Amino acid sequence: MRYQTLSIQTQREAPNNARTQVFAFLVRGGYLTRDNQPTKLGKHTLAHLENLAADLGDSLFSKSSIPVIGDKKDTFFSLDTETHELIHCPTCGYTARSEAALFAKDPSSKEEPLPIEKVATPECSTIEELANFLNISKEKTAKAPLYTRQSDGKLLFAVIRSDMQISEAKLQAQVGELKPAVLDEIEAAGAVPGYAAPIDLIDVFIIVDDLITDSPNLVAGANEFGYHLKNVNYGRDYTADIAADLVQAAVGSACLFCGNSLSTTSADLLDSKEGYHFDKILHALAETHHDENGLTIPHPATPFGVYLMQITGKESDTKTVAAELYESLINASISVLFDDRDTRAGVKFKDADLIGCSVRVVVGERGLINEMVELKARTAKDKNLVPLDKSVEEIQNLLMVL
């Protein structure tokens, strides 16, 4: 494709609104506008990546040299500036969205159930205040986020250990869409906000985290303001409609699959059950493959395998020779961006680096004196002169090893 057909506009400096270095490189290389919209070159690249994904399938990311994490459902690219929070095991590679991640839970120590006891807990409106007042750890208390199930309007009482955080994604996977319960709904069930317990309630759906079933003698609300119950035991004092994993994994939680500590990372979602996200893949390519001069996107992910440029000569007709080579490359099924502009050589060299095609081919008067053209891989330090009549073959060979 000819350079001017794509109306490519490169920039020598990063735009003032550049949020990241990657965004700056994509704008400077003419792939995106300052408003983060794909240009003609950007749209061509996204279409190329879509075709490449259809050809390569699961090997798209390895062929593109993009380091990814994830599983068969979701593929992510770690990037500090992104908003997807992941739980990741650096040891075995397990990765999941933080709200759905699995982890190995540590049950409470085995104890014999003790008699339930109602105690006054004045000015204990938080878990921390309650644990300090009773001189116990947070894991010895239970808390109960309250919701209303949208499908039937039933109050949903979720019980988790207080040293854990509820995962609404896991909860909704069990019971359907929810919304926070309002005061009238809570009081109608016989519960008291801040002091609620899953005992002696009216027409309530109870769901507990599976760790609750192995946590004896917990402190829970007494459904009375200013009071709590000590030694509440699942199975003896109440039961649930469902017991399931309801809580979020955290940094340092044990991996369910290898037992090592989990960590967190931010990431871009590149592939999911909904399909590939090619705009994010382009950003991942730019993040992974660039140097101080511009993009270095590898073959075959680069939108064009070859950046072909001609340097106007005083005696040689470099433009005609370059145009003939362009047609030869097209006939050999090699993707090529032909920079046939009448502009200075220095401008073309800088643009070639910014755009980052895999191979740069220069048709110049100095080489044509000896029937030679110049080849240089984008990431190589050295350039080579090859015979013009062998150039297509030499370019093919170079692309094969990149």
Secondary structure, DSSP 8 states (H G I E B T S, - for coil): -BGGGGT----SS--TT-SSHHHHHHHHTTSB-TTS-B-HHHHHHHHHHHHHHHHHGGGHHHHTT---EE-SS-EEEE-TT--EEEEE-TTT--EEETTT---B------------EEEE-TT--SHHHHHHHHT--GGGBEE--EEEETTT--EEEEEEETTS-B-HHHHHHHH--EEE--HHHHHHTT--TTS--SSS-SSEEEEEETTGGG--SEEEE-SSTTEEEEEE-BTTTB--SEEE--B---TT-B-TTT--B-EEEEEEEEEETTEE-HHHHHHHHHHHSEETTEE---TTTSS-SEEEEE---SSS-HHHHHHHHHHHHHHTT--EEEE--SS-HHHHHHHHHHHT-SEEEEE-HHHHTTTEEEEEETT-S--EEEEGGGHHHHHHHHHHH-
